[in-house]
Amino acid sequence: MIDLSLLAALQPTVPATPAWTPTVGIVMLVFNIVGLIVARGAVQRPGVGPGLPFSLPGFGKNFSLAQFIAGLSFGHILGTGAILGLTYTGLL
């Protein structure tokens, strides 16, 4: 049986997740752009699959929908880590 007093002693001391503000949105936007740049250079076979229904300036015509989704997914992972890290250090 678990002693519940031990669970109460192990509560985290990190600050709460921040609410959305324009600063949080800017941080996420910057890291999504970084994710798209990484996806442009890191994908082994670029342009495979359906293309985007719109053009991304600076990314060329050989940018597929799969690359776009992968880049934004990676950007969200980076952005979430950056937001939590900046919140923990008190900069956000």
Secondary structure, DSSP 8 states (H G I E B T S, - for coil): ---HHHHHHT---S-------HHHHHHHHHHHHHHHHHHHHH-SSTT-S-B-SS--TTT-S--BHHHHHHHHHHHHHHHHHHHHHHHHHT--
